[in-house]
Amino acid sequence: MDNPRNWSKGRKWYYTFFSASLLFNVTLASSAPSATSTELIKHLHGSHEVTILVTSLFVAGFIVGPLLWAPLGEMYGRRPIFIYTMIIFCCWTLAAALAPNLASLIVFRFLAGTFAAAPITNSGGVCADLWSPVEIGTPMALFAIAPFLGPILGPIIGGFLGMINIDYSWRLIHWLLLLINIIFTVAVIFSLPETYGPILLARKAQKKREETKDERWWAKSDKQTGSGVFLVAITRPTRMLIKEPILALICVYLCFVYGLIYLLFIAYPIVFQGYYGMSPGVGSLPFLGVGLGAITGVLNTPYYNRIYARAFVENGNKPVPEKRLLGNMIGGLCLVVGLFMFAGTAHVHWILPTLAGVFLGYGILWCFISSLSYLTDCYRYLTASAFAASAVTRSICGAGAPLFAQQMFDALGTAGAASLLGGCATLLLPVPFLFYRYGPLIRKKSTYAFE
């Protein structure tokens, strides 16, 4: 029951990688079936718009889930929430693999997404539990790239599985996802310990009471029980979103970035399969350009970490949240460049929009790393609640984006639609600069942020 921040580096990195892998698994499950729309239309007799709901409603589960799993994780600990939600996630994935019709598949996917959402908030909480503010930069990069690589690799895997020439090949992706989920669930049960500080203190106090028979040993969380506490915890993300301008604007920024990821699921097939005539499997490979940009972003993490570490020491070994925003400044600029490059070169040669994806990948990754690290520094023990607010708001955009993306690209054309998105990215570009300048003043007036 010792402090997780005092564990060995190797042990902390293992649990960081493992919790990030849980998040990768969730986002892989969200996107992999997106490449099987043609099979669903053929075998389950649905329209294109309805088959998109197989992806959109899974992501819609991310709206409901975090509002439950973040406060429950803060009340009962990360570990039990991971275990119970993963087991039920497996059950609904099995139901999706066996779904007799499109309506039941859509319902099962929504329920699977709801229980899959626990790592979206609690994996970031594990990172905050394990690492001090000066150390958390690189672990948070791993946490940020996990939900990013899942949506990139998902369509590639789904695209190639969908090319297998057997009846109902769309079911293969759900059976594969079930196998992966079972492996992760078993690993959670046998290898993931509790890391949440207040829960560990409560257990330590209980042990002291049992050993000494002295009831004076107690932790703060021992005094917080009952439905009233749960109500406070479950409404905290909403209250923070309303009262915290930092959280609200960061959520708006991440809404756009997250929605952009799912818009690419529509844009890339239009360009690479529709215009260049690539097969579904090969047409998914340009997503690797986005992945290359993300990996490049991860490789730059030590540079930003050194800047933050120097500021941390100069501030008397205290966090300097605004220094986290440097990556967001560069990442936001890369988003603008990537979107306008995609708009201008989509019909010139396939390599050029693929290269635009490198800028998009770098920009999306650093918007996530920088924003989530900033929220972690600002809200400390309330990180899971801040992440829940972020997850709910951005998941609304992630779920909604595919529903109108096809119509937007049909009406505006690839150049017009991508330019519109580039304009939105330009409008959001000042956000990290504003917080870099005025963040300390805003935090002083905050109810929830730590100064």
C-alpha positions in Angstrom: 0.0 0.0 0.0 3.0 2.3 -0.5 2.7 5.5 -2.5 2.6 4.5 -6.3 4.9 7.4 -7.0 7.6 5.7 -5.0 7.5 2.5 -7.1 10.4 1.7 -9.3 10.6 3.3 -12.7 10.2 -0.1 -14.4 7.1 -0.9 -12.5 5.6 2.5 -13.1 6.3 2.3 -16.9 4.7 -1.2 -17.0 1.5 0.0 -15.5 1.5 3.2 -17.6 2.0 1.2 -20.8 -0.7 -1.3 -19.7 -3.3 1.4 -18.9 -2.5 3.1 -22.2 -3.0 -0.2 -24.0 -6.5 -0.5 -22.4 -7.3 2.8 -24.0 -5.8 1.7 -27.3 -8.0 -1.4 -27.2 -11.2 0.7 -26.7 -10.5 3.1 -29.6 -9.5 0.2 -31.8 -12.9 -1.3 -31.1 -14.6 2.0 -31.9 -13.2 2.3 -35.4 -12.4 -1.2 -36.7 -16.0 -1.9 -37.9 -16.1 1.3 -39.8 -14.5 -0.4 -42.8 -17.3 -3.1 -43.0 -20.1 -0.8 -44.1 -20.4 -2.4 -47.5 -20.7 -5.9 -45.9 -23.4 -4.6 -43.5 -25.4 -3.1 -46.3 -25.1 -6.4 -48.3 -26.0 -8.9 -45.5 -28.1 -6.9 -43.0 -29.8 -4.7 -45.6 -29.1 -1.3 -44.1 -28.5 2.1 -45.7 -25.1 3.8 -45.6 -26.3 6.3 -43.0 -27.6 3.5 -40.7 -24.5 1.4 -40.9 -22.5 4.5 -39.8 -24.4 4.2 -36.5 -22.3 1.0 -35.8 -19.4 3.3 -35.2 -21.2 6.5 -34.0 -23.3 4.8 -31.3 -20.2 3.0 -29.9 -18.6 6.4 -29.5 -21.9 7.7 -28.1 -21.3 5.2 -25.3 -18.3 7.4 -24.4 -20.7 10.1 -23.6 -22.6 8.1 -20.9 -19.7 5.9 -19.6 -17.3 8.6 -18.3 -20.0 10.2 -16.2 -20.3 6.9 -14.3 -16.8 5.4 -14.3 -14.8 8.6 -13.4 -16.7 9.3 -10.2 -17.1 5.6 -9.3 -13.3 5.3 -9.8 -12.7 8.1 -7.4 -15.1 6.5 -4.9 -14.1 2.9 -5.1 -10.7 2.9 -6.8 -9.5 2.4 -10.4 -9.0 -1.4 -10.2 -12.6 -2.6 -9.5 -14.0 -0.3 -12.1 -11.6 -1.6 -14.7 -12.4 -5.2 -13.9 -16.2 -5.0 -13.9 -16.5 -2.8 -16.9 -14.0 -4.9 -19.0 -16.0 -8.1 -18.2 -19.3 -6.5 -19.3 -17.5 -5.0 -22.3 -16.6 -8.5 -23.4 -20.2 -9.7 -23.0 -21.6 -6.9 -25.3 -18.8 -7.5 -27.8 -19.8 -11.2 -28.0 -23.4 -10.1 -28.4 -22.4 -7.8 -31.4 -20.5 -10.7 -33.0 -23.7 -12.8 -32.8 -26.1 -10.0 -33.7 -29.0 -11.3 -35.9 -29.8 -8.0 -37.5 -28.6 -4.4 -37.9 -30.8 -3.0 -35.1 -29.5 -5.4 -32.5 -26.0 -4.8 -33.7 -26.3 -1.0 -33.2 -27.8 -1.5 -29.7 -25.1 -3.9 -28.6 -22.4 -1.6 -29.9 -23.8 1.3 -27.9 -23.8 -0.8 -24.7 -20.3 -2.0 -25.5 -19.1 1.5 -25.9 -20.7 2.6 -22.6 -18.8 -0.1 -20.6 -15.6 0.3 -22.7 -15.4 4.0 -21.7 -13.7 3.3 -18.3 -10.1 3.6 -19.6 -10.9 6.9 -21.3 -11.0 8.6 -17.9 -9.4 6.2 -15.5 -6.2 5.4 -17.6 -5.3 9.0 -17.4 -6.0 8.9 -13.7 -3.5 6.0 -13.4 -0.9 8.2 -15.0 -1.6 11.0 -12.6 -1.4 8.5 -9.7 2.0 7.1 -10.8 4.0 10.2 -11.9 4.9 13.5 -10.3 4.2 16.7 -12.4 7.8 17.0 -13.6 7.8 13.3 -14.8 4.4 13.0 -16.3 5.1 14.5 -19.7 6.4 11.3 -21.5 3.8 9.0 -19.8 1.1 11.4 -20.9 2.4 11.2 -24.4 1.9 7.5 -24.3 -1.6 8.0 -22.9 -2.4 10.5 -25.7 -1.1 8.4 -28.6 -3.1 5.3 -27.5 -6.6 6.7 -28.4 -5.1 8.2 -31.5 -3.5 5.0 -33.0 -6.6 3.0 -32.3 -8.8 4.9 -34.8 -5.9 4.8 -37.3 -5.2 1.1 -37.2 -8.9 0.1 -36.8 -10.0 0.9 -40.4 -6.8 -0.7 -41.8 -7.5 -4.0 -39.9 -11.2 -3.8 -40.7 -10.5 -3.1 -44.4 -8.4 -6.1 -44.9 -10.7 -8.4 -42.9 -13.6 -7.1 -45.0 -11.8 -8.3 -48.1 -11.9 -11.9 -47.0 -14.3 -13.6 -49.5 -16.7 -15.4 -47.1 -20.2 -14.8 -46.1 -20.7 -12.5 -43.1 -17.0 -11.5 -43.0 -18.1 -8.4 -41.1 -18.5 -10.7 -38.0 -14.8 -11.5 -38.1 -13.8 -8.1 -36.8 -16.1 -8.5 -33.8 -14.7 -11.9 -33.0 -11.2 -10.5 -33.2 -12.2 -7.6 -30.9 -13.7 -10.1 -28.5 -10.4 -12.1 -28.4 -8.4 -8.9 -27.7 -10.8 -7.8 -25.0 -10.6 -11.2 -23.2 -6.8 -11.0 -23.2 -6.9 -7.5 -21.7 -9.6 -8.5 -19.1 -7.5 -11.4 -17.9 -4.5 -9.2 -17.7 -6.4 -6.5 -15.7 -7.6 -9.1 -13.2 -4.2 -10.6 -12.5 -1.7 -7.7 -13.0 -3.3 -4.3 -12.4 -3.1 -3.0 -8.8 -4.9 -0.1 -7.2 -3.1 3.2 -7.7 -5.6 5.8 -6.5 -4.1 7.7 -3.5 -7.2 8.3 -1.4 -8.3 4.6 -1.7 -4.8 3.4 -0.7 -4.8 5.7 2.3 -8.2 4.4 3.4 -6.9 0.8 3.1 -3.9 1.8 5.2 -6.0 3.4 7.8 -8.3 0.3 8.0 -5.2 -1.9 8.4 -4.0 0.3 11.3 -7.4 0.1 13.0 -7.4 -3.6 12.7 -3.8 -3.9 14.1 -4.1 -1.4 16.9 -7.8 -1.6 17.7 -7.7 2.2 17.7 -10.6 3.8 15.8 -8.7 7.1 15.6 -6.9 5.9 12.5 -9.0 7.0 9.5 -8.6 8.6 6.1 -10.6 11.5 4.7 -12.4 9.1 2.2 -13.7 7.1 5.2 -15.9 10.0 6.2 -17.4 10.2 2.7 -20.0 7.6 2.1 -23.6 7.2 0.9 -25.6 8.4 -2.1 -24.9 12.0 -1.4 -21.2 11.6 -2.0 -22.0 9.6 -5.2 -24.3 12.4 -6.4 -21.6 15.0 -5.8 -19.0 12.9 -7.6 -21.2 12.1 -10.6 -22.2 15.7 -11.1 -18.7 17.1 -10.6 -17.6 16.8 -14.3 -20.7 18.8 -15.3 -20.2 21.4 -12.6 -16.5 21.8 -13.5 -17.4 22.2 -17.2 -19.8 25.0 -16.3 -17.6 26.8 -13.8 -14.2 26.3 -15.2 -13.3 28.4 -18.3 -10.0 26.5 -18.7 -11.8 23.2 -18.9 -14.6 24.5 -21.1 -12.3 26.0 -23.7 -9.9 23.0 -23.7 -13.0 20.8 -24.2 -14.1 22.8 -27.2 -10.6 22.5 -28.7 -10.6 18.7 -28.1 -14.1 18.4 -29.5 -12.9 19.7 -32.8 -9.7 17.6 -32.8 -11.5 14.4 -31.8 -14.3 15.0 -34.4 -11.6 15.5 -37.0 -10.2 12.0 -36.4 -13.6 10.5 -37.2 -14.2 12.8 -40.1 -11.0 11.3 -41.6 -12.7 7.9 -41.7 -15.1 9.4 -44.3 -12.6 11.7 -46.1 -9.9 9.2 -46.7 -12.2 6.6 -48.5 -13.7 9.4 -50.6 -10.2 10.4 -51.8 -8.2 7.2 -51.9 -10.9 4.7 -52.8 -13.3 6.9 -54.6 -10.9 9.2 -56.6 -7.8 7.0 -56.9 -9.7 3.7 -57.1 -7.8 1.8 -54.3 -9.3 -1.3 -52.7 -10.6 -1.0 -49.1 -7.5 -2.5 -47.6 -5.0 -0.6 -49.7 -7.1 2.6 -49.5 -6.8 2.4 -45.7 -3.0 2.4 -45.8 -2.7 6.2 -46.2 -3.8 6.4 -42.5 -0.2 5.3 -41.8 0.8 8.9 -42.8 -1.3 10.1 -39.9 0.4 7.5 -37.7 3.8 8.6 -38.8 3.0 12.1 -37.7 1.9 10.9 -34.3 5.1 8.8 -33.8 7.1 11.9 -34.8 5.3 13.8 -32.2 6.1 11.2 -29.5 9.8 11.4 -30.4 9.6 15.2 -29.7 8.3 14.6 -26.2 11.8 14.8 -24.5 12.3 18.3 -25.9 9.1 19.6 -24.4 9.8 17.7 -21.2 13.1 19.5 -20.8 11.5 22.9 -21.1 8.9 21.9 -18.5 11.5 20.5 -16.1 13.5 23.7 -16.2 10.4 25.8 -15.5 9.4 23.4 -12.7 12.8 23.8 -10.9 12.8 27.6 -11.4 9.3 27.7 -9.8 10.6 26.1 -6.6 9.7 22.5 -7.7 6.1 23.4 -8.2 4.0 22.7 -11.4 3.8 25.3 -14.1 0.7 24.2 -16.0 1.0 26.8 -18.8 4.4 25.4 -19.9 2.4 22.3 -21.0 0.7 24.4 -23.7 3.8 24.8 -25.9 3.1 21.6 -27.7 -0.5 22.7 -28.3 0.7 25.9 -30.0 2.8 23.9 -32.5 0.2 21.2 -32.9 -2.5 23.6 -33.6 -0.4 25.2 -36.4 0.3 21.8 -37.9 -3.5 21.1 -37.9 -4.0 24.2 -40.0 -1.2 23.3 -42.4 -2.3 19.7 -42.8 -6.0 20.5 -43.5 -5.2 23.2 -46.1 -2.6 21.0 -47.7 -5.1 18.1 -47.8 -7.7 20.5 -49.4 -5.3 21.7 -52.1 -3.6 18.5 -53.1 -6.3 15.7 -52.6 -6.7 15.3 -56.4 -3.1 16.0 -57.5 -1.3 12.8 -56.5 -2.1 10.3 -53.8 1.2 10.9 -52.0 0.5 14.6 -51.3 -2.7 14.1 -49.2 -0.9 11.2 -47.5 1.9 13.6 -46.5 -0.7 16.1 -45.3 -1.7 13.3 -42.9 1.7 13.6 -41.3 1.0 17.2 -40.3 -2.5 16.2 -39.1 -1.1 13.3 -37.1 1.5 15.5 -35.4 -1.0 18.2 -34.7 -3.7 16.0 -33.4 -1.3 14.1 -31.1 0.2 17.3 -29.6 -3.2 18.9 -29.1 -4.1 15.9 -27.0 -0.8 15.5 -25.1 -0.6 19.2 -24.3 -4.3 19.7 -23.4 -4.5 16.6 -21.2 -1.2 17.3 -19.5 -2.5 20.9 -18.8 -5.7 19.6 -17.3 -3.7 17.1 -15.2 -1.5 19.9 -13.8 -4.5 22.2 -13.2 -6.8 19.7 -11.5 -4.5 17.0 -9.8 -6.7 14.7 -7.8 -9.8 15.7 -9.8 -8.0 14.7 -13.1 -10.5 11.8 -13.7 -13.4 14.2 -13.4 -11.8 16.7 -15.7 -11.0 13.9 -18.2 -14.6 12.8 -17.9 -15.9 16.2 -18.9 -13.4 16.2 -21.8 -14.4 12.7 -22.8 -18.1 13.4 -22.8 -17.9 16.6 -24.8 -15.5 15.3 -27.4 -17.3 12.0 -27.8 -20.4 14.0 -28.8 -18.4 15.3 -31.7 -16.8 12.0 -32.4 -20.2 10.3 -32.6 -21.8 13.0 -34.6 -19.1 13.8 -37.1 -19.5 10.6 -39.3 -23.2 11.2 -39.5 -22.8 14.4 -41.6 -19.4 14.0 -43.0 -20.5 12.3 -46.2 -23.1 15.0 -47.0 -20.5 17.7 -46.2 -17.9 16.3 -48.6 -20.6 15.6 -51.3 -21.9 19.2 -51.0 -18.7 21.1 -50.7 -16.2 18.8 -52.5 -13.0 17.6 -50.9 -11.3 20.9 -51.3 -14.2 22.9 -49.8 -14.9 20.6 -46.9 -11.2 20.3 -45.9 -10.8 24.1 -46.2 -13.8 24.6 -44.0 -12.2 22.4 -41.4 -8.9 24.3 -41.8 -10.8 27.5 -41.2 -12.2 26.1 -37.9 -8.7 25.0 -36.9 -7.5 28.6 -37.6 -10.2 30.1 -35.3 -9.2 27.7 -32.5 -5.5 28.4 -32.9 -5.4 31.3 -30.3 -6.8 29.1 -27.4 -3.4 27.8 -26.0 -1.8 31.2 -26.5 -4.6 32.8 -24.4 -4.2 30.3 -21.6 -0.4 30.6 -21.7 -0.8 34.4 -21.0 -3.8 34.4 -18.7 -4.0 30.9 -17.3 -2.4 31.7 -13.9 -4.9 34.5 -13.3 -7.8 32.3 -14.2 -6.6 29.5 -11.9 -6.4 31.9 -9.0 -10.1 32.5 -9.3 -11.0 28.9 -9.9 -13.0 26.7 -7.5 -11.4 23.4 -8.5 -7.9 24.2 -10.0 -4.7 24.0 -8.0 -2.5 27.1 -8.0 
